[in-house]
């Protein structure tokens, strides 16, 4: 066993943890939007999560940057990674199952791969990654199944909203490279605070939250969503972007498919078609194919 292997194993465990935290977020959102409007749900989500990360930074005696340029980047990151995608997914889950949402959102690595090839070009294009994209896409199609594809027209706008959110996540993964050198919790806190500043005024005008009567289940789901699936997940996410690369990190979207779907089945009573289990195998092959090259490079070039 080489000295790097324990560090590599740690990064892979963090990747699994991130997939689990984000896989569960779709069920939390589904429960939350039952009695809390989407904009208010996401405004409070970003406020609580940003506050938690800010408290962690203060405890660690790490200060947020004070220059305008960094904060402008935080705002861009907030729009790409929370304000737009979080709100779109929350709105869509008013009519779309949590399992379907996680499946549609799992296309993030495909968008990231295409953006890195066409625009950023900071990820090496390999046959293994191409295979990962194809295998993951095939798995997604099998998981969705013919029945769901046949019903696309019933909630087409909601499904397109999730696809748009997916593209935003891909852009966020690439843009987050601009924060290299910062402690992972710093851009996470900065972008979430920026997102809260953007969304809270909208919530006050649109939803008038003081008139709402949310259920206990929705409140608990919002708290779990904020603390675990957002604050903790964002800190892990920014770390992995620096160690595994943007494509390697967003490939956890494939891994979170079986996790997110399973949580929806167990806690929400959602159903998965029989062909989905074959699709899940393809998905696992996809995530392995897309992350192994990045992991090797991370071990030799970035993890130290």
DRENMI-746440 format. One record per atom (N, C-alpha, C): residue in one letter; z, x, y. Coordinates in pm, whole numbers, padded with zeros to 5 digits, always signed. Layout:
REM DRENMI-746440
AZXY/...
***
This chain:
REM DRENMI-746440
X+00000+00086-00120/X+00000+00000+00000/X+00000+00089+00124/X-00093+00065+00214/X-00104+00145+00334/X-00003+00099+00437/X+00028+00184+00536/X+00127+00145+00636/X+00086+00022+00713/X-00047-00001+00724/X-00090-00116+00806/X-00071-00248+00733/X-00062-00250+00600/X-00061-00374+00526/X+00052-00469+00565/X+00176-00421+00582/X+00281-00514+00626/X+00249-00579+00759/X+00191-00503+00852/X+00155-00559+00982/X+00041-00659+00968/X-00055-00628+00881/X-00166-00720+00857/X-00114-00850+00795/X-00022-00837+00698/X+00036-00956+00635/X+00108-01042+00738/X+00175-00978+00833/X+00245-01052+00938/X+00147-01134+01021/X+00033-01074+01055/X-00067-01146+01135/X-00123-01266+01056/X-00141-01248+00926/X-00195-01358+00844/X-00093-01470+00830/X+00035-01436+00822/X+00139-01539+00818/X+00145-01615+00951/X+00126-01543+01061/X+00121-01609+01191/X+00001-01701+01201/X-00112-01660+01141/X-00231-01745+01139/X-00203-01874+01063/X-00134-01864+00950/X-00097-01982+00872/X+00001-02070+00949/X+00097-02007+01017/X+00193-02083+01097/X+00123-02159+01209/X+00026-02093+01274/X-00048-02157+01383/X-00127-02276+01330/X-00189-02259+01213/X-00266-02369+01153/X-00176-02488+01122/X-00054-02459+01075/X+00040-02567+01041/X+00089-02638+01167/X+00123-02560+01270/X+00171-02619+01395/X+00065-02707+01459/X-00059-02658+01462/X-00167-02737+01522/X-00215-02848+01429/X-00205-02826+01298/X-00242-02933+01204/X-00151-03053+01217/X-00024-03029+01241/X+00072-03139+01257/X+00060-03208+01392/X-00002-03141+01490/X-00009-03198+01625/X-00088-03328+01629/X-00187-03343+01541/X-00269-03464+01542/X-00188-03586+01500/X-00096-03567+01406/X-00008-03678+01366/X+00091-03709+01477/X+00146-03604+01541/X+00236-03627+01654/X+00166-03704+01766/X+00041-03665+01794/X-00035-03735+01899/X-00058-03881+01861/X-00096-03904+01735/X-00124-04040+01688/X-00002-04129+01706/X+00115-04076+01674/X+00239-04153+01691/X+00272-04167+01840/X+00248-04062+01918/X+00281-04065+02060/X+00200-04167+02138/X+00068-04174+02113/X-00016-04264+02193/X+00001-04410+02155/X+00084-04438+02055/X+00110-04578+02021/X+00178-04650+02137/X+00264-04579+02211/X+00335-04643+02322/X+00334-04561+02451/X+00270-04444+02449/X+00261-04361+02569/X+00113-04336+02600/X+00065-04368+02721/X-00076-04346+02755/X-00114-04198+02744/X-00240-04169+02710/X-00283-04031+02686/X-00253-03933+02798/X-00285-03969+02923/X-00265-03875+03033/X-00118-03840+03050/X-00032-03941+03044/X+00112-03917+03058/X+00165-03837+02941/X+00119-03868+02820/X+00161-03793+02702/X+00132-03645+02719/X+00011-03612+02763/X-00030-03473+02776/X+00035-03408+02898/X+00055-03483+03004/X+00123-03427+03122/X+00265-03383+03086/X+00337-03470+03015/X+00474-03436+02974/X+00472-03325+02870/X+00372-03328+02781/X+00359-03224+02679/X+00347-03086+02744/X+00258-03073+02841/X+00238-02943+02906/X+00359-02904+02990/X+00425-03003+03053/X+00542-02974+03136/X+00657-02919+03051/X+00687-02989+02940/X+00798-02945+02854/X+00767-02810+02790/X+00645-02796+02737/X+00608-02672+02670/X+00608-02555+02768/X+00553-02578+02888/X+00553-02473+02989/X+00694-02435+03030/X+00782-02535+03042/X+00920-02509+03078/X+00993-02428+02971/X+00966-02459+02844/X+01029-02383+02734/X+00985-02238+02738/X+00856-02215+02754/X+00805-02078+02757/X+00856-02003+02881/X+00869-02073+02993/X+00922-02009+03114/X+01067-01967+03092/X+01144-02052+03024/X+01284-02018+02993/X+01291-01897+02900/X+01200-01892+02804/X+01196-01777+02712/X+01164-01649+02788/X+01069-01657+02881/X+01034-01539+02960/X+01151-01492+03045/X+01224-01586+03103/X+01339-01549+03185/X+01447-01484+03100/X+01468-01538+02979/X+01567-01480+02888/X+01527-01337+02852/X+01397-01314+02835/X+01348-01181+02800/X+01326-01094+02924/X+01357-01148+03041/X+01344-01077+03168/X+01199-01033+03193/X+01107-01122+03161/X+00965-01099+03189/X+00923-01195+03299/X+00864-01144+03403/X+00824-01228+03516/X+00677-01265+03507/X+00647-01385+03555/X+00507-01426+03563/X+00439-01349+03675/X+00309-01324+03664/X+00236-01256+03771/X+00242-01338+03900/X+00231-01271+04012/X+00235-01339+04142/X+00102-01334+04216/X+00004-01260+04164/X-00123-01248+04234/X-00210-01371+04210/X-00288-01405+04312/X-00372-01524+04307/X-00479-01518+04201/X-00536-01401+04176/X-00644-01388+04078/X-00597-01426+03938/X-00479-01378+03899/X-00427-01411+03766/X-00399-01560+03754/X-00346-01620+03860/X-00318-01763+03855/X-00445-01847+03853/X-00551-01798+03917/X-00680-01868+03906/X-00729-01866+03763/X-00705-01754+03695/X-00741-01747+03554/X-00655-01839+03470/X-00529-01851+03505/X-00441-01944+03435/X-00493-02088+03448/X-00542-02123+03567/X-00593-02258+03589/X-00717-02283+03503/X-00806-02185+03498/X-00926-02198+03414/X-00886-02213+03268/X-00792-02129+03224/X-00743-02135+03087/X-00678-02270+03059/X-00605-02322+03155/X-00540-02452+03139/X-00643-02562+03118/X-00749-02559+03197/X-00853-02661+03184/X-00920-02655+03047/X-00948-02532+03001/X-01019-02514+02874/X-00930-02536+02752/X-00801-02505+02764/X-00716-02504+02646/X-00612-02615+02641/X-00595-02690+02750/X-00496-02797+02746/X-00540-02921+02822/X-00566-02910+02951/X-00592-03029+03033/X-00705-03114+02975/X-00821-03054+02955/X-00936-03131+02907/X-00925-03164+02758/X-00910-03064+02669/X-00909-03097+02526/X-00789-03181+02482/X-00669-03150+02531/X-00551-03228+02493/X-00570-03375+02530/X-00618-03399+02653/X-00633-03537+02700/X-00743-03609+02623/X-00854-03541+02597/X-00964-03603+02522/X-00920-03642+02381/X-00847-03553+02315/X-00803-03581+02179/X-00702-03696+02178/X-00609-03695+02273/X-00510-03803+02280/X-00578-03936+02305/X-00677-03938+02395/X-00751-04062+02421/X-00826-04107+02296/X-00889-04013+02228/X-00968-04046+02109/X-00882-04098+01996/X-00760-04047+01982/X-00675-04087+01870/X-00617-04227+01887/X-00648-04292+01997/X-00612-04433+02007/X-00698-04517+01913/X-00816-04463+01874/X-00905-04538+01784/X-00951-04458+01664/X-00916-04329+01658/X-00960-04242+01548/X-00838-04194+01471/X-00847-04189+01338/X-00737-04140+01255/X-00708-03993+01286/X-00583-03954+01265/X-00544-03815+01286/X-00621-03722+01194/X-00644-03764+01069/X-00718-03682+00974/X-00861-03656+01020/X-00927-03759+01070/X-01064-03741+01118/X-01065-03653+01242/X-00965-03667+01327/X-00957-03584+01448/X-00945-03436+01412/X-00861-03403+01316/X-00845-03263+01278/X-00972-03208+01214/X-01044-03293+01142/X-01169-03250+01079/X-01274-03219+01185/X-01293-03311+01278/X-01393-03290+01383/X-01356-03169+01469/X-01226-03152+01494/X-01180-03042+01578/X-01189-02906+01507/X-01209-02910+01375/X-01214-02785+01299/X-01344-02708+01320/X-01436-02765+01396/X-01562-02696+01425/X-01546-02589+01533/X-01425-02567+01581/X-01402-02467+01686/X-01462-02330+01653/X-01445-02275+01531/X-01503-02143+01503/X-01655-02140+01516/X-01718-02253+01487/X-01864-02257+01498/X-01905-02243+01644/X-01840-02318+01733/X-01870-02306+01875/X-01835-02167+01927/X-01722-02113+01881/X-01683-01979+01925/X-01784-01876+01879/X-01828-01887+01755/X-01927-01794+01701/X-02057-01800+01783/X-02103-01921+01812/X-02227-01937+01889/X-02211-01883+02031/X-02097-01910+02094/X-02075-01862+02230/X-02066-01710+02234/X-02001-01650+02134/X-01991-01504+02133/X-02127-01440+02111/X-02212-01505+02033/X-02346-01451+02008/X-02434-01465+02131/X-02429-01583+02196/X-02520-01612+02305/X-02472-01562+02441/X-02339-01556+02461/X-02287-01525+02594/X-02199-01400+02594/X-02083-01409+02529/X-01985-01301+02540/X-02025-01175+02465/X-02071-01192+02341/X-02118-01081+02257/X-02011-00974+02233/X-01884-01015+02227/X-01780-00916+02199/X-01733-00925+02053/X-01796-01012+01972/X-01766-01018+01830/X-01890-00974+01753/X-01870-00891+01652/X-01982-00844+01572/X-02033-00956+01482/X-02165-00977+01482/X-02226-01078+01398/X-02253-01017+01260/X-02195-01076+01158/X-02213-01025+01023/X-02256-01138+00930/X-02313-01098+00815/X-02353-01197+00716/X-02233-01275+00664/X-02119-01207+00657/X-01998-01273+00609/X-01955-01385+00704/X-01962-01361+00835/X-01926-01465+00931/X-02026-01580+00928/X-02154-01547+00912/X-02254-01653+00900/X-02227-01740+00778/X-02191-01675+00667/X-02156-01751+00547/X-02034-01839+00574/X-01937-01783+00647/X-01818-01861+00679/X-01850-01985+00759/X-01940-01974+00857/X-01981-02089+00937/X-02046-02195+00848/X-02139-02151+00762/X-02211-02245+00676/X-02118-02310+00576/X-02031-02230+00513/X-01937-02284+00415/X-01840-02381+00481/X-01789-02344+00599/X-01696-02432+00670/X-01761-02562+00710/X-01885-02555+00759/X-01956-02676+00799/X-01982-02766+00680/X-02021-02705+00567/X-02043-02784+00446/X-01913-02852+00402/X-01803-02777+00411/X-01674-02835+00375/X-01636-02951+00464/X-01662-02937+00594/X-01633-03045+00689/X-01710-03171+00653/X-01839-03154+00620/X-01923-03269+00583/X-01869-03338+00458/X-01825-03259+00360/X-01770-03317+00238/X-01637-03388+00265/X-01553-03328+00351/X-01425-03389+00383/X-01445-03523+00455/X-01539-03524+00550/X-01566-03648+00625/X-01616-03756+00530/X-01713-03719+00444/X-01764-03814+00346/X-01867-03909+00403/X-01942-03967+00314/X-02050-04059+00353/X-01996-04182+00424/X-01879-04230+00380/X-01825-04353+00440/X-01797-04335+00588/X-01736-04221+00625/X-01703-04197+00765/X-01830-04175+00846/X-01925-04098+00790/X-02050-04075+00863/X-02123-04206+00888/X-02111-04299+00793/X-02176-04429+00810/X-02114-04511+00920/X-01991-04479+00958/X-01922-04556+01061/X-01913-04485+01194/X-02000-04385+01214/X-01994-04308+01339/X-02006-04396+01462/X-02089-04502+01454/X-02113-04584+01571/X-01992-04664+01616/X-01896-04686+01528/X-01783-04771+01560/X-01692-04707+01665/X-01675-04576+01661/X-01596-04508+01763/X-01665-04380+01803/X-01794-04394+01835/X-01876-04277+01864/X-01825-04200+01985/X-01788-04272+02091/X-01740-04204+02212/X-01614-04124+02184/X-01524-04181+02106/X-01400-04110+02073/X-01430-03984+01993/X-01522-03993+01898/X-01557-03878+01816/X-01629-03771+01898/X-01715-03814+01990/X-01782-03718+02079/X-01680-03651+02171/X-01576-03724+02210/X-01471-03666+02294/X-01400-03553+02219/X-01377-03571+02089/X-01311-03467+02010/X-01403-03345+01997/X-01533-03369+01980/X-01629-03258+01972/X-01631-03180+02103/X-01627-03251+02216/X-01621-03184+02346/X-01492-03102+02359/X-01381-03158+02312/X-01255-03084+02313/X-01266-02958+02228/X-01338-02968+02117/X-01359-02854+02029/X-01434-02742+02100/X-01537-02779+02176/X-01613-02680+02252/X-01525-02614+02358/X-01436-02693+02418/X-01343-02636+02519/X-01252-02532+02456/X-01200-02561+02336/X-01114-02465+02267/X-01188-02334+02240/X-01316-02345+02204/X-01395-02225+02178/X-01407-02141+02305/X-01435-02208+02417/X-01444-02136+02544/X-01312-02074+02582/X-01201-02144+02553/X-01068-02091+02584/X-01038-01966+02503/X-01080-01964+02377/X-01055-01847+02292/X-01123-01724+02348/X-01244-01743+02399/X-01318-01629+02456/X-01260-01590+02592/X-01229-01689+02676/X-01177-01660+02809/X-01041-01593+02803/X-00962-01622+02699/X-00828-01566+02690/X-00829-01415+02671/X-00945-01357+02643/X-00956-01211+02637/X-00923-01149+02773/X-00935-01229+02880/X-00905-01179+03015/X-00756-01148+03035/X-00673-01189+02939/X-00529-01168+02954/X-00478-01053+02867/X-00568-00972+02819/X-00528-00858+02736/X-00436-00766+02817/X-00330-00722+02752/X-00233-00636+02820/X-00110-00711+02865/X-00120-00845+02876/X-00004-00926+02913/X+00073-00966+02787/X+00203-00985+02802/X+00281-01040+02692/X+00221-01176+02655/X+00204-01206+02524/X+00139-01332+02483/X+00199-01457+02544/X+00330-01456+02570/X+00395-01575+02626/X+00359-01596+02773/X+00312-01493+02842/X+00283-01504+02985/X+00163-01595+03012/X+00043-01568+02955/X-00068-01661+02978/X-00043-01798+02918/X+00035-01804+02809/X+00068-01934+02752/X+00150-02017+02851/X+00254-01957+02908/X+00337-02027+03005/X+00260-02058+03132/X+00185-01959+03182/X+00110-01978+03306/X+00008-02089+03297/X-00064-02094+03185/X-00168-02196+03170/X-00107-02335+03149/X+00005-02342+03076/X+00069-02473+03055/X+00130-02527+03184/X+00192-02439+03263/X+00247-02482+03392/X+00135-02530+03483/X+00025-02457+03483/X-00092-02497+03563/X-00144-02632+03516/X-00147-02653+03384/X-00193-02780+03330/X-00103-02895+03373/X+00029-02872+03373/X+00123-02975+03414/X+00103-03011+03561/X+00081-02909+03645/X+00059-02932+03788/X-00067-03017+03810/X-00167-02998+03727/X-00291-03075+03739/X-00271-03218+03690/X-00203-03235+03577/X-00196-03365+03511/X-00087-03458+03564/X+00024-03404+03611/X+00134-03490+03655/X+00094-03585+03768/X+00025-03538+03872/X-00016-03633+03977/X-00110-03742+03924/X-00197-03705+03831/X-00287-03805+03772/X-00207-03908+03694/X-00106-03862+03620/X-00021-03954+03545/X+00052-04051+03636/X+00105-03999+03747/X+00180-04084+03840/X+00092-04193+03900/X-00033-04159+03928/X-00124-04256+03990/X-00182-04354+03888/X-00224-04301+03773/X-00296-04383+03675/X-00202-04465+03587/X-00097-04402+03535/X-00013-04469+03435/X+00118-04526+03490/X+00162-04479+03608/X+00292-04520+03662/X+00398-04514+03552/X+00431-04393+03507/X+00518-04376+03389/X+00653-04444+03397/X+00703-04469+03517/X+00833-04536+03530/X+00828-04681+03481/X+00709-04735+03461/X+00695-04872+03412/X+00679-04878+03261/X+00670-04763+03196/X+00644-04759+03052/X+00773-04781+02972/X+00756-04826+02849/X+00870-04847+02759/X+00836-04784+02623/X+00836-04650+02615/X+00796-04583+02491/X+00898-04603+02379/X+00848-04605+02256/X+00935-04619+02141/X+01006-04488+02112/X+01113-04494+02033/X+01186-04374+01994/X+01097-04280+01913/X+01012-04338+01827/X+00921-04258+01745/X+00824-04180+01833/X+00770-04246+01936/X+00676-04179+02026/X+00744-04067+02104/X+00867-04090+02147/X+00941-03988+02223/X+00970-03867+02135/X+01014-03890+02012/X+01041-03780+01920/X+00913-03703+01888/X+00803-03776+01870/X+00675-03711+01843/X+00632-03625+01961/X+00654-03676+02083/X+00620-03600+02204/X+00703-03473+02214/X+00833-03481+02183/X+00919-03363+02189/X+00877-03257+02086/X+00846-03301+01964/X+00801-03208+01860/X+00667-03148+01898/X+00579-03231+01952/X+00448-03185+01995/X+00461-03079+02104/X+00553-03100+02197/X+00570-03008+02309/X+00633-02875+02267/X+00743-02883+02190/X+00819-02763+02157/X+00751-02678+02050/X+00704-02743+01944/X+00652-02667+01830/X+00500-02652+01832/X+00429-02765+01846/X+00283-02760+01838/X+00218-02710+01966/X+00297-02690+02072/X+00240-02641+02197/X+00306-02510+02240/X+00435-02511+02274/X+00501-02390+02324/X+00496-02277+02222/X+00548-02302+02103/X+00549-02199+01999/X+00407-02163+01956/X+00322-02265+01940/X+00185-02240+01894/X+00105-02157+01995/X+00123-02183+02124/X+00048-02109+02225/X+00088-01962+02227/X+00217-01935+02211/X+00262-01796+02209/X+00200-01721+02091/X+00194-01787+01975/X+00131-01726+01857/X-00019-01709+01880/X-00080-01810+01939/X-00225-01810+01962/X-00270-01691+02048/X-00201-01669+02160/X-00242-01561+02249/X-00220-01425+02184/X-00120-01414+02100/X-00099-01289+02028/X-00215-01263+01930/X-00254-01366+01854/X-00357-01348+01753/X-00494-01321+01813/X-00521-01377+01931/X-00649-01348+01997/X-00662-01199+02022/X-00550-01133+02052/X-00552-00990+02080/X-00557-00906+01954/X-00512-00960+01840/X-00508-00881+01718/X-00620-00915+01619/X-00652-01044+01604/X-00756-01084+01510/X-00890-01112+01576/X-00894-01122+01708/X-01017-01156+01778/X-01032-01307+01794/X-01123-01349+01882/X-01136-01492+01912/X-01190-01572+01794/X-01292-01519+01726/X-01347-01592+01610/X-01244-01595+01498/X-01178-01482+01473/X-01077-01479+01368/X-00963-01576+01394/X-00921-01587+01520/X-00811-01676+01555/X-00851-01822+01545/X-00968-01857+01599/X-01009-01998+01596/X-01048-02042+01456/X-01067-01949+01364/X-01100-01989+01227/X-00980-02055+01158/X-00861-02047+01219/X-00749-02123+01164/X-00778-02272+01170/X-00879-02311+01250/X-00918-02452+01255/X-00962-02501+01117/X-01028-02413+01039/X-01064-02450+00902/X-00939-02465+00816/X-00846-02374+00834/X-00725-02376+00755/X-00640-02498+00787/X-00643-02542+00912/X-00559-02656+00948/X-00618-02788+00902/X-00743-02788+00851/X-00802-02912+00801/X-00720-02969+00685/X-00701-02894+00575/X-00621-02952+00466/X-00478-02982+00508/X-00423-02898+00596/X-00285-02920+00642/X-00276-03049+00724/X-00366-03062+00822/X-00364-03179+00908/X-00394-03307+00833/X-00492-03301+00743/X-00528-03419+00664/X-00412-03459+00573/X-00348-03360+00509/X-00236-03388+00420/X-00120-03454+00495/X-00091-03406+00615/X+00017-03465+00695/X-00017-03610+00731/X-00144-03635+00765/X-00186-03771+00795/X-00173-03865+00676/X-00204-03812+00557/X-00194-03892+00436/X-00048-03926+00406/X+00039-03825+00415/X+00180-03843+00377/X+00256-03930+00477/X+00236-03903+00607/X+00320-03968+00708/X+00255-04090+00773/X+00123-04098+00771/X+00056-04212+00835/X-00015-04303+00735/X-00017-04263+00607/X-00081-04346+00506/X-00232-04345+00513/X-00290-04243+00577/X-00436-04234+00585/X-00493-04193+00450/X-00621-04223+00428/X-00683-04193+00299/X-00798-04095+00316/X-00820-04016+00211/X-00926-03917+00208/X-01018-03949+00091/X-01148-03936+00111/X-01244-03964+00004/X-01233-03859-00106/X-01269-03894-00230/X-01258-03800-00343/X-01334-03669-00320/X-01449-03678-00256/X-01528-03556-00232/X-01460-03461-00136/X-01359-03510-00066/X-01290-03426+00033/X-01224-03305-00033/X-01176-03321-00155/X-01107-03209-00220/X-01202-03093-00247/X-01327-03125-00279/X-01428-03019-00294/X-01453-02956-00158/X-01457-03040-00056/X-01477-02990+00080/X-01367-02896+00123/X-01245-02925+00083/X-01134-02839+00121/X-01148-02699+00062/X-01205-02690-00060/X-01229-02559-00121/X-01330-02482-00038/X-01437-02550+00005/X-01537-02486+00091/X-01475-02440+00222/X-01385-02520+00274/X-01318-02486+00399/X-01235-02358+00384/X-01162-02348+00272/X-01081-02228+00248/X-01170-02104+00237/X-01285-02117+00167/X-01379-02006+00159/X-01430-01969+00298/X-01452-02071+00380/X-01502-02046+00515/X-01404-01966+00599/X-01276-02007+00595/X-01176-01936+00676/X-01159-01793+00625/X-01165-01773+00494/X-01152-01638+00440/X-01269-01550+00484/X-01390-01606+00475/X-01508-01529+00510/X-01511-01491+00658/X-01458-01579+00744/X-01466-01553+00887/X-01352-01468+00939/X-01241-01461+00865/X-01126-01385+00916/X-01111-01248+00853/X-01156-01227+00732/X-01136-01098+00667/X-01196-00982+00746/X-01322-00992+00796/X-01374-00881+00875/X-01291-00855+01000/X-01247-00961+01069/X-01167-00944+01191/X-01032-00882+01157/X-00976-00920+01043/X-00847-00865+01004/X-00856-00715+00980/X-00965-00674+00914/X-00983-00532+00887/X-00992-00454+01016/X-01071-00508+01111/X-01083-00439+01240/X-00950-00440+01314/X-00879-00553+01303/X-00749-00561+01371/X-00653-00456+01317/X-00659-00434+01186/X-00569-00337+01124/X-00601-00196+01172/X-00729-00161+01176/X-00768-00025+01206/X-00775+00006+01355/X-00801-00098+01436/X-00828-00071+01577/X-00727-00131+01672/X-00660-00240+01633/X-00577-00307+01731/X-00429-00308+01696/X-00395-00323+01566/X-00255-00333+01530/X-00194-00195+01528/X-00094-00171+01606/X-00031-00039+01610/X+00115-00053+01653/
***
